[in-house]
Amino acid sequence: MSILALSKAIKYFHSYGIKCEEKLVEEWLNNPSTSKDLKDNFCEKDLYDFNDWCRWKGTAYEEGIDDQTKIARLLEEISSLKNEIAALKIEKVDLEEQLGVMPF
């Protein structure tokens, strides 16, 4: 990956108001799943590709990760969601008590 391509990508993303770190854009450009010819100019499709790549990075849906990593990330997400549900149940009970509403 050339410094020029990195600079072009960052400049292009900033022109659309996308705040992006140089390191993140460099990682995206070096990613094998990124089918970007670095000699081309960047276009709107690249903006969407970068956005999608960032959105799925670090999740179980990231491209190119093995099944064990997917399973570990999904189990982590399940645990996090269970904790969130427990916290919301407590908040619900507290709000019902404050409002004097009988639980359903």
C-alpha positions in Angstrom: 0.0 0.0 0.0 1.4 3.3 -1.0 1.4 6.5 1.1 -0.3 8.3 -1.8 -3.2 5.8 -1.8 -3.6 6.2 2.0 -3.5 10.0 1.7 -6.0 9.9 -1.1 -8.4 7.7 0.8 -8.3 9.8 4.0 -8.8 13.0 2.0 -11.7 11.5 0.2 -13.4 10.2 3.3 -12.9 13.5 5.1 -14.5 15.3 2.1 -17.7 13.3 3.0 -17.4 14.2 6.6 -16.1 10.8 7.7 -13.7 11.1 10.6 -11.3 8.2 10.2 -7.9 7.4 11.8 -5.0 6.9 9.5 -4.2 3.5 11.1 -7.8 2.3 10.4 -7.8 3.4 6.8 -4.3 1.7 6.3 -5.7 -1.5 7.8 -8.7 -1.4 5.5 -6.4 -0.8 2.5 -4.2 -3.7 3.5 -7.1 -6.1 4.2 -7.2 -9.0 1.7 -11.0 -8.7 1.5 -10.6 -5.1 0.2 -10.7 -5.4 -3.5 -9.3 -2.0 -4.2 -6.9 -1.2 -6.9 -4.7 1.4 -5.2 -4.0 3.1 -8.5 -7.7 4.1 -9.0 -9.3 7.1 -7.5 -11.6 6.6 -4.7 -15.4 6.7 -5.3 -18.6 6.5 -3.3 -18.6 2.7 -3.4 -15.2 2.7 -1.5 -16.8 5.0 1.1 -19.6 2.4 1.6 -17.1 -0.5 1.6 -15.0 1.2 4.3 -18.1 2.0 6.4 -19.3 -1.6 6.2 -15.8 -2.9 6.9 -15.6 -0.7 10.0 -19.1 -1.7 11.1 -18.3 -5.4 11.1 -14.7 -5.2 12.3 -14.3 -6.9 15.7 -17.7 -8.7 15.4 -18.6 -12.3 14.6 -19.6 -11.1 11.1 -16.1 -9.8 10.2 -14.9 -11.3 6.9 -12.0 -13.6 7.0 -12.1 -14.8 10.6 -12.2 -18.5 11.6 -15.2 -20.3 13.1 -13.7 -20.4 16.6 -13.3 -16.7 16.6 -16.9 -16.3 15.4 -18.2 -18.5 18.1 -16.1 -16.8 20.8 -17.4 -13.4 19.7 -21.0 -14.6 19.5 -20.8 -16.0 23.0 -19.3 -12.7 24.2 -22.2 -10.8 22.6 -24.7 -13.2 24.2 -23.2 -12.6 27.6 -23.3 -8.8 27.1 -26.9 -8.9 26.0 -27.9 -11.0 29.0 -26.2 -8.5 31.3 -28.1 -5.7 29.5 -31.4 -7.5 29.9 -30.8 -8.0 33.6 -30.0 -4.3 34.1 -33.1 -3.3 32.1 -35.3 -5.5 34.3 -34.0 -3.8 37.4 -34.6 -0.4 35.9 -38.1 -1.4 34.9 -38.9 -2.5 38.5 -37.4 0.7 39.9 -39.5 2.8 37.4 -42.7 0.9 38.2 -42.1 1.5 42.0 -41.5 5.2 41.4 -44.6 5.6 39.3 -46.7 3.4 41.5 -47.6 1.1 38.6 -48.4 -2.5 39.3 -46.3 -4.9 37.4 -48.0 -6.7 34.5 
